[in-house]
Amino acid sequence: MTFSVEVDVLVPMRDGIALATNLWRPDGPGPFPALLLRTPYGKDDAELYGNPKLPDVFELVAAGYVVVAQDVRGTSRSSGLFEPHVHEAADTLDTLAWLTAQPWCDGSVGMWGGSYMGFSQWLAAPHAPVALRAIAPTMSSADPYAAPWRSPSGALSEDAVLTWGARFPGWVDTVGAHPERDSFWQAISASDDYDRITVPALQVGGWYDVFIRETVRSYAMMRQHGGSAAARDGQRLLIGPWAHADGMDLGTFADRSFGPASSIKAAGITDEHLRFFDRWVRGRTDRPEEPHRVRIFVMGIDEWRDELDWPLPDTRRTGFFLAGNGVLTREAAEVDAVSTYRYDPEQPVPSAGGTVLGASAGPADQSAVEARDDVLCFSTDVLEHPVEVTGEVTLVLHVSSSASDTDFTGKLVDVHPDGKAIVLCEGIQRTRHREPGEVYQLTIDVGVTANVFRPGHRIRLEVSSSCFPRYDRSPTSAVIQVHHGPAHPSRLDLPLIERA
C-alpha cells in the first residue's frame, strides 16, 4: 500500500499550546482507523521506528491504519513546558478529539509505544474517551511511583535517577520531594482507576525490565476490575527474557544466553500488535479468538509457552524454609537458629544485573556478591528433578536489627552446576522506627519470574540490607539477625508449577 507523510502538523491543546505531530496516511478513499504514539524522546528520531520492541510503522500503515506520532508538550518540536506525566492525560484527550474530527479518521483510535510512551496511554484510559478503543503499552507502568521510581516500601531507585534523570534532570528533584505515594503520585497514576478503564490492553514486558512488577500487576488488576467486559476479557500479556535498555532484547547477555528464539524479533511484536488492533480498534471478528491470553518465555528450559491467564491458574504456592548452615528446604526447620551480618552504608552490596533501567540489567552472575560477609545465602540441595517457579515471589523474614531504621533485601538465584549464580528477581523492604533488638516479621516482594531450575541446579536465596545503586542505601550502620526455625519460620514463598 502506498501512503503519504505529513510532518510537524500542529495539533492545538485546550490551553493554546500546539503539539508537533507526524502523520503516515494510507492512500485511498478512507476513512481509516488511527494508531497514536506520544513520545518525549523525539518523534523524528529514526531509532524510534527501527526499535524492535515496537511494531513496524510501515507494516501498520500497510495494514490500513493512519499512524500518528506526536512530541509531547515541551519536547522536541512541541511548545510548552515538559513536566513529566502532569499534562499527559489532558493532552492525550485533546489529541484524540482532534484526530476524530479529521475526515480521514473513522473515529476509532488505538495507542501504542514503550516506556514513557505507555504512561500517556494509561493516564488517558480512565477518562474513557469514546475514540480510544485499545492501548498497547510496552515495558511501562500504570503507576510511576511503583515503577520506575520507588520500591513498594518507598526505597528510591538510584538507578532510575542516574539513567532517566540524566536525560530529564529537573524531574529528579520532584521525585525526591515526594518519598511517599502521596496526592502528587496519585494524580499521575492510573493504578487506582482500573475500574474506570473500559478498553483492552496488550502489554509487553521483560523478566529483567524495571517495569515488570507493574506490567503483570496491571494485567491481573484489569482482568479482575476492568470497567467493561471488553477490558477484562481483551487483556493480553507477552513477556520475554529481556531488559529495558535498547539492545537488551536479543535474549543474549554476558552471563546467560537464552537462544535465538528468545529475541524480541522472534516474538513477532508487529504481528501481535496487528492482531490485537484489528480485533479491538478495527472491530474484526472474522478471526478465531485466541484461547490463550498470555505468552511467556520460560527460562531454564528456554521455551515460549502459551498460558490461559496470569497468575497461571495451576500455581501452587510453596514455602522453602531457611535453616542453619545456609540451608533452604521444603521441610520446616526443626531447630531455632540465627544468622548474623553487619550492614555498613559506606560499603553497600553492589547491584549486579537484575531489573535495572540502565544497560547493566539482566541475568548476571552473583558469585562476587555472594562472597561478601554481609550477604547471607540459603541454598537447596542439588536438584534431582526440575522445579518450575513462575509467578510472584515473596520472602517472609523474621529479623532484628541494632538500628531502628534498616533495609532488607531478598534475591532469588539459579545456581548452575558450574557454580554460576544467575539472578532471577529481587526486592527490598524498607523499615523505619522499629525497636532495636526486637524481632519483627517482614514480607518482602522479591519480584516476578518464570524459570525452570533444572536437575543439577540449586535454588538459592540471598538476604542482605542493600542493593546499590538499584536502590538508595539506608544511612545507618547495623548488626542484623535473621531468625529461622520453629519459633520464627522464615521462608521463601515460591509459585510452583507442577505438570505431568
C-alpha positions as CSV (number, residue, x, y, z in Angstrom):
1,M,0.0,0.0,0.0
2,T,1.3,3.5,-0.8
3,F,1.0,6.3,1.7
4,S,1.6,10.0,2.3
5,V,3.5,11.6,5.1
6,E,2.8,14.9,6.8
7,V,5.4,16.3,9.2
8,D,5.0,18.8,12.1
9,V,1.3,19.2,11.9
10,L,0.4,21.4,14.8
11,V,-2.4,19.9,17.0
12,P,-4.0,22.5,19.4
13,M,-4.4,21.8,23.1
14,R,-7.1,23.4,25.3
15,D,-4.7,25.9,26.7
16,G,-3.4,27.1,23.4
17,I,-0.2,25.0,23.3
18,A,0.4,23.3,20.0
19,L,2.0,19.8,19.7
20,A,4.0,18.8,16.7
21,T,2.7,15.7,15.1
22,N,3.7,13.5,12.2
23,L,1.1,11.5,10.1
24,W,1.5,8.4,7.9
25,R,-1.7,8.1,5.9
26,P,-2.6,5.2,3.6
27,D,-3.6,6.3,0.1
28,G,-7.2,5.5,-0.7
29,P,-10.7,6.7,-0.1
30,G,-10.6,6.1,3.7
31,P,-11.6,6.9,6.3
32,F,-9.1,4.8,8.4
33,P,-8.6,3.9,12.0
34,A,-5.7,5.6,13.6
35,L,-2.8,4.4,15.9
36,L,-1.4,7.1,18.1
37,L,2.1,7.3,19.7
38,R,3.1,10.1,22.1
39,T,6.8,10.5,23.0
40,P,9.2,12.8,24.8
41,Y,12.1,11.2,23.0
42,G,11.6,12.9,19.6
43,K,9.0,11.7,17.1
44,D,11.6,12.3,14.3
45,D,14.2,10.0,15.8
46,A,14.9,7.2,13.4
47,E,15.6,4.8,16.2
48,L,12.0,5.1,17.3
49,Y,10.9,3.4,14.1
50,G,13.6,0.8,14.0
51,N,13.3,-0.2,17.6
52,P,12.5,-4.0,17.7
53,K,10.4,-3.6,20.9
54,L,7.8,-1.6,18.9
55,P,5.8,-2.6,15.9
56,D,6.9,-1.6,12.4
57,V,5.3,1.6,11.4
58,F,5.2,0.8,7.7
59,E,3.5,-2.5,8.3
60,L,0.9,-0.7,10.4
61,V,0.2,1.7,7.6
62,A,0.2,-1.1,5.0
63,A,-2.5,-2.8,7.1
64,G,-4.7,0.2,6.7
65,Y,-4.0,2.4,9.7
66,V,-3.1,6.0,10.0
67,V,0.0,6.1,12.2
68,V,0.3,9.3,14.3
69,A,3.5,10.2,16.2
70,Q,3.5,13.3,18.5
71,D,6.1,15.1,20.5
72,V,4.7,15.5,24.0
73,R,4.4,19.0,25.5
74,G,7.8,20.8,25.8
75,T,9.9,18.2,24.0
76,S,11.5,18.3,20.5
77,R,9.3,20.4,18.2
78,S,6.3,20.8,20.6
79,S,5.8,24.0,22.5
80,G,5.2,24.4,26.2
81,L,7.0,23.1,29.4
82,F,7.7,19.5,29.8
83,E,6.5,18.4,33.3
84,P,6.7,14.6,33.2
85,H,3.3,12.9,33.5
86,V,1.5,16.1,34.5
87,H,-0.1,17.0,31.2
88,E,-0.3,13.6,29.5
89,A,-4.0,12.8,30.3
90,A,-5.4,16.2,29.1
91,D,-3.1,16.4,26.1
92,T,-3.9,12.9,25.0
93,L,-7.6,13.5,25.3
94,D,-7.2,16.7,23.2
95,T,-5.2,14.8,20.6
96,L,-7.9,12.1,20.4
97,A,-10.6,14.7,19.9
98,W,-8.6,16.4,17.1
99,L,-8.0,13.0,15.4
100,T,-11.6,12.1,15.4
101,A,-12.5,15.4,13.8
102,Q,-10.3,14.7,10.8
103,P,-12.1,13.5,7.6
104,W,-9.5,10.7,7.1
105,C,-10.1,9.2,10.6
106,D,-13.1,6.8,11.1
107,G,-13.3,7.7,14.8
108,S,-11.5,4.6,16.1
109,V,-8.1,5.0,17.7
110,G,-5.6,2.7,19.3
111,M,-2.5,3.8,21.3
112,W,1.0,2.2,21.4
113,G,4.5,2.8,22.5
114,G,7.0,1.8,25.1
115,S,8.4,3.2,28.4
116,Y,7.2,6.8,28.9
117,M,5.1,6.4,25.8
118,G,3.0,3.9,27.8
119,F,2.3,6.5,30.6
120,S,0.2,8.6,28.2
121,Q,-1.9,5.5,27.4
122,W,-2.6,4.6,31.0
123,L,-3.3,8.2,32.1
124,A,-5.9,8.8,29.3
125,A,-7.7,5.4,29.6
126,P,-9.6,6.1,32.9
127,H,-11.3,9.1,31.2
128,A,-13.0,6.7,28.8
129,P,-12.6,8.8,25.6
130,V,-15.1,7.5,23.0
131,A,-12.4,7.3,20.3
132,L,-9.9,5.2,22.3
133,R,-10.6,1.5,21.6
134,A,-7.4,-0.2,22.8
135,I,-3.9,0.5,24.3
136,A,-0.6,-1.3,23.9
137,P,1.9,-0.2,26.5
138,T,5.3,-1.8,26.1
139,M,7.7,-2.0,29.2
140,S,5.7,0.6,31.0
141,S,3.7,1.2,34.1
142,A,0.3,2.5,35.2
143,D,1.9,3.7,38.5
144,P,5.1,5.8,38.1
145,Y,5.7,5.7,41.8
146,A,5.9,1.9,41.9
147,A,7.9,1.7,38.7
148,P,10.4,3.0,38.0
149,W,11.0,5.4,40.9
150,R,10.3,3.5,44.1
151,S,10.0,0.1,45.6
152,P,6.7,-0.9,47.2
153,S,8.1,0.2,50.5
154,G,9.4,3.5,49.3
155,A,13.1,2.8,48.6
156,L,14.3,5.2,45.8
157,S,15.7,3.7,42.6
158,E,19.0,5.4,42.3
159,D,19.5,3.6,39.0
160,A,16.4,5.4,37.6
161,V,17.7,8.7,38.9
162,L,21.0,8.2,37.2
163,T,19.6,6.8,34.0
164,W,16.4,8.7,33.2
165,G,17.3,11.7,35.3
166,A,20.4,12.3,33.2
167,R,18.1,13.0,30.3
168,F,15.4,15.0,32.2
169,P,17.3,16.3,35.3
170,G,14.6,18.7,36.5
171,W,12.3,15.8,37.4
172,V,14.7,14.2,39.9
173,D,14.1,16.9,42.5
174,T,10.3,16.3,42.2
175,V,10.8,12.6,42.8
176,G,12.9,13.3,45.9
177,A,10.4,15.7,47.2
178,H,7.6,13.0,47.3
179,P,9.1,9.9,49.0
180,E,5.6,8.7,50.0
181,R,2.8,7.8,47.5
182,D,1.0,11.0,48.2
183,S,-1.5,13.0,46.2
184,F,1.1,14.0,43.7
185,W,1.7,10.4,42.7
186,Q,-1.9,9.5,42.8
187,A,-2.8,12.3,40.4
188,I,-0.4,10.9,37.7
189,S,-1.3,7.2,38.2
190,A,-4.0,5.1,36.7
191,S,-3.5,2.2,39.1
192,D,-6.3,3.4,41.4
193,D,-8.7,3.6,38.5
194,Y,-8.7,0.2,36.8
195,D,-12.5,0.0,37.3
196,R,-12.8,3.1,35.1
197,I,-10.8,1.7,32.2
198,T,-13.1,0.2,29.5
199,V,-10.5,-0.7,26.8
200,P,-8.4,-3.8,26.4
201,A,-4.6,-3.6,26.8
202,L,-1.8,-5.6,25.1
203,Q,1.1,-5.4,27.5
204,V,4.7,-6.4,26.6
205,G,7.3,-6.8,29.3
206,G,10.7,-8.4,30.0
207,W,11.7,-10.5,33.0
208,Y,14.6,-8.2,33.6
209,D,12.7,-5.0,32.8
210,V,12.4,-2.4,35.6
211,F,8.6,-2.2,35.0
212,I,7.9,-6.0,35.1
213,R,6.2,-6.0,38.5
214,E,3.7,-3.3,37.4
215,T,3.3,-4.9,34.0
216,V,2.0,-8.2,35.5
217,R,0.1,-6.3,38.2
218,S,-1.8,-4.1,35.8
219,Y,-2.7,-7.1,33.7
220,A,-4.1,-9.0,36.7
221,M,-5.9,-6.0,38.0
222,M,-7.5,-5.2,34.7
223,R,-8.6,-8.9,34.4
224,Q,-10.4,-8.6,37.7
225,H,-11.5,-5.0,37.9
226,G,-11.6,-3.6,34.3
227,G,-14.5,-1.3,33.7
228,S,-16.1,-3.3,30.9
229,A,-16.3,-6.9,29.6
230,A,-14.1,-6.0,26.7
231,A,-11.4,-4.5,29.1
232,R,-11.5,-7.6,31.3
233,D,-11.6,-10.2,28.5
234,G,-9.4,-8.4,26.0
235,Q,-6.3,-8.3,28.1
236,R,-3.1,-9.7,26.5
237,L,0.3,-10.3,28.1
238,L,3.6,-11.1,26.4
239,I,6.9,-11.4,28.4
240,G,10.3,-12.4,27.2
241,P,13.8,-12.7,28.7
242,W,14.6,-9.0,28.0
243,A,15.7,-5.9,29.9
244,H,14.6,-2.3,29.3
245,A,17.6,-0.6,27.6
246,D,17.9,-0.6,23.8
247,G,19.8,-3.6,22.6
248,M,18.9,-5.7,25.6
249,D,16.0,-7.5,23.9
250,L,18.1,-10.1,22.0
251,G,17.9,-12.7,24.8
252,T,21.7,-12.7,24.9
253,F,23.6,-11.4,27.9
254,A,27.2,-11.7,29.1
255,D,26.5,-14.4,31.7
256,R,23.5,-16.1,30.2
257,S,22.1,-16.7,26.7
258,F,18.5,-17.9,26.1
259,G,18.9,-18.9,22.5
260,P,18.0,-17.4,19.1
261,A,14.2,-17.9,19.6
262,S,14.3,-15.7,22.7
263,S,14.8,-12.4,20.9
264,I,12.0,-9.8,20.7
265,K,12.1,-10.0,16.9
266,A,11.4,-13.7,17.1
267,A,8.4,-13.0,19.3
268,G,6.7,-11.3,16.4
269,I,5.9,-7.9,18.0
270,T,4.4,-6.4,14.9
271,D,2.1,-9.3,14.3
272,E,1.0,-9.3,17.9
273,H,0.1,-5.6,17.7
274,L,-1.8,-6.0,14.4
275,R,-3.8,-9.0,15.6
276,F,-4.7,-7.0,18.7
277,F,-5.6,-3.8,17.0
278,D,-7.5,-5.5,14.2
279,R,-9.7,-7.1,16.8
280,W,-10.3,-4.1,19.1
281,V,-9.7,-1.0,17.0
282,R,-10.9,-2.2,13.6
283,G,-13.5,-4.5,15.2
284,R,-12.6,-7.5,13.1
285,T,-14.4,-10.6,14.4
286,D,-13.7,-12.9,11.5
287,R,-10.6,-14.3,13.1
288,P,-10.9,-17.1,15.7
289,E,-10.4,-15.9,19.3
290,E,-7.1,-16.8,20.8
291,P,-7.7,-19.2,23.7
292,H,-4.6,-18.1,25.5
293,R,-4.3,-14.5,26.8
294,V,-0.7,-14.9,28.0
295,R,2.5,-15.8,26.2
296,I,5.7,-16.1,28.3
297,F,9.2,-17.2,27.8
298,V,10.1,-19.8,30.4
299,M,13.8,-19.5,31.3
300,G,15.7,-22.6,32.2
301,I,14.0,-24.7,29.5
302,D,14.3,-21.6,27.3
303,E,11.0,-22.0,25.5
304,W,7.9,-19.9,24.7
305,R,4.7,-21.1,26.2
306,D,1.1,-20.0,25.9
307,E,-1.0,-19.8,29.1
308,L,-4.6,-19.2,29.8
309,D,-4.1,-16.4,32.3
310,W,-1.8,-14.7,34.8
311,P,-1.2,-15.7,37.6
312,L,-1.0,-19.2,36.0
313,P,-4.2,-21.0,37.1
314,D,-2.3,-24.1,38.3
315,T,0.1,-22.2,40.5
316,R,0.8,-23.9,43.9
317,R,2.5,-21.6,46.4
318,T,5.1,-23.5,48.4
319,G,7.3,-22.4,51.3
320,F,11.0,-23.1,51.2
321,F,12.3,-22.6,54.8
322,L,15.5,-21.0,55.9
323,A,17.6,-23.3,58.2
324,G,21.0,-23.3,59.8
325,N,24.2,-23.6,57.8
326,G,22.7,-21.8,54.8
327,V,20.1,-24.5,54.1
328,L,16.9,-23.8,52.1
329,T,14.4,-26.7,52.3
330,R,10.8,-27.5,51.8
331,E,10.7,-29.1,55.2
332,A,10.2,-26.7,58.1
333,A,13.3,-26.2,60.1
334,E,13.3,-28.2,63.4
335,V,15.9,-26.1,65.3
336,D,15.8,-22.4,66.1
337,A,18.8,-20.6,64.8
338,V,20.1,-17.1,64.0
339,S,22.2,-15.9,61.0
340,T,24.0,-12.6,61.5
341,Y,25.7,-10.0,59.4
342,R,26.8,-6.4,59.7
343,Y,25.5,-3.7,57.4
344,D,27.8,-0.7,56.6
345,P,26.4,2.1,54.4
346,E,29.9,3.0,53.4
347,Q,30.3,-0.4,51.8
348,P,26.9,-1.3,50.3
349,V,26.2,-4.5,48.5
350,P,26.5,-3.6,44.8
351,S,23.8,-4.3,42.2
352,A,24.7,-6.9,39.7
353,G,22.3,-7.2,36.8
354,G,18.7,-7.6,37.7
355,T,15.8,-5.4,36.9
356,V,17.5,-2.0,36.5
357,L,16.7,0.7,33.9
358,G,20.2,1.0,32.5
359,A,22.4,-1.2,30.4
360,S,23.7,-3.3,33.3
361,A,20.4,-5.1,33.7
362,G,19.9,-8.8,33.1
363,P,20.8,-12.3,34.3
364,A,24.2,-11.5,35.8
365,D,26.3,-13.9,37.9
366,Q,26.1,-13.1,41.6
367,S,29.2,-15.1,42.7
368,A,31.2,-12.0,43.6
369,V,28.3,-10.6,45.6
370,E,27.8,-13.8,47.4
371,A,31.4,-13.9,48.6
372,R,30.8,-10.9,50.8
373,D,30.3,-11.4,54.6
374,D,27.2,-9.1,54.6
375,V,25.3,-11.3,52.2
376,L,23.5,-14.5,53.6
377,C,23.0,-17.4,51.2
378,F,20.5,-20.2,51.7
379,S,20.5,-23.0,49.1
380,T,18.7,-26.2,48.4
381,D,20.4,-29.4,47.8
382,V,21.3,-30.2,44.2
383,L,18.0,-30.8,42.5
384,E,17.3,-34.3,41.2
385,H,14.1,-33.2,39.3
386,P,13.2,-30.0,37.6
387,V,11.4,-27.3,39.6
388,E,9.4,-24.6,37.8
389,V,8.9,-21.2,39.5
390,T,6.6,-19.0,37.5
391,G,4.9,-16.1,39.2
392,E,5.3,-13.6,42.0
393,V,8.0,-14.4,44.6
394,T,7.7,-13.3,48.2
395,L,10.0,-13.7,51.2
396,V,8.8,-13.9,54.8
397,L,11.7,-12.9,57.2
398,H,11.9,-12.8,61.0
399,V,14.5,-10.2,61.7
400,S,16.0,-8.0,64.3
401,S,18.4,-5.1,64.0
402,S,20.6,-3.0,66.3
403,A,19.2,0.1,64.4
404,S,15.7,1.5,64.3
405,D,15.9,2.1,60.5
406,T,17.1,-0.8,58.3
407,D,16.5,-2.1,54.8
408,F,16.2,-5.8,54.0
409,T,16.8,-7.3,50.5
410,G,15.9,-10.7,49.0
411,K,17.1,-12.2,45.8
412,L,16.2,-15.4,44.0
413,V,19.1,-17.1,42.2
414,D,19.5,-20.1,39.9
415,V,22.8,-21.8,40.8
416,H,24.2,-23.7,37.8
417,P,26.3,-26.9,38.0
418,D,29.4,-24.8,37.2
419,G,28.8,-22.6,40.2
420,K,27.5,-19.6,38.2
421,A,24.7,-18.0,40.3
422,I,22.2,-16.2,37.9
423,V,19.9,-13.7,39.4
424,L,16.2,-14.1,38.6
425,C,14.4,-11.4,40.6
426,E,15.0,-9.3,43.6
427,G,13.3,-6.9,46.1
428,I,13.7,-4.6,49.1
429,Q,11.7,-3.8,52.2
430,R,12.4,-0.5,53.9
431,T,11.7,-0.5,57.7
432,R,11.6,2.6,59.8
433,H,11.2,3.4,63.5
434,R,11.4,-0.2,64.7
435,E,12.6,-1.0,68.3
436,P,16.2,-2.1,68.1
437,G,16.7,-5.7,69.1
438,E,13.1,-6.7,68.8
439,V,12.1,-9.5,66.3
440,Y,9.8,-8.4,63.5
441,Q,8.2,-10.4,60.7
442,L,8.5,-8.8,57.3
443,T,7.1,-9.8,53.9
444,I,9.3,-8.8,51.0
445,D,8.1,-8.6,47.4
446,V,11.0,-10.3,45.7
447,G,9.6,-9.7,42.2
448,V,8.4,-12.0,39.4
449,T,10.0,-14.6,37.1
450,A,9.4,-17.7,35.0
451,N,12.2,-20.2,35.4
452,V,12.7,-23.9,35.5
453,F,15.5,-25.0,37.9
454,R,16.9,-27.9,36.0
455,P,18.3,-31.1,37.6
456,G,21.9,-30.5,38.8
457,H,21.0,-26.9,39.7
458,R,20.2,-25.4,43.1
459,I,17.6,-22.8,44.3
460,R,19.3,-20.0,46.2
461,L,18.1,-17.1,48.3
462,E,20.3,-14.2,49.1
463,V,19.5,-11.9,52.1
464,S,21.2,-8.6,52.8
465,S,20.4,-5.0,53.5
466,S,21.4,-3.1,50.4
467,C,21.4,-3.4,46.6
468,F,23.1,-0.2,45.4
469,P,22.5,1.7,43.1
470,R,19.4,-0.3,42.2
471,Y,18.0,1.2,45.4
472,D,19.3,4.0,47.6
473,R,21.0,2.9,50.8
474,S,20.0,3.2,54.4
475,P,22.3,5.7,56.2
476,T,22.6,3.8,59.5
477,S,25.1,1.0,60.3
478,A,23.5,-2.0,61.9
479,V,24.1,-5.6,63.1
480,I,21.3,-7.7,61.5
481,Q,20.0,-11.0,62.7
482,V,17.8,-13.3,60.6
483,H,15.9,-15.7,62.8
484,H,14.7,-19.1,61.5
485,G,13.3,-22.3,62.9
486,P,10.0,-23.3,64.7
487,A,9.7,-20.1,66.6
488,H,10.5,-17.9,63.6
489,P,9.7,-19.7,60.4
490,S,11.4,-17.5,57.9
491,R,10.7,-18.8,54.4
492,L,10.8,-18.1,50.7
493,D,7.3,-18.4,49.2
494,L,7.6,-19.7,45.6
495,P,4.9,-20.1,42.9
496,L,5.5,-23.7,41.7
497,I,4.1,-25.1,38.5
498,E,3.9,-28.9,38.6
499,R,2.5,-30.5,35.5
500,A,2.7,-34.1,34.1
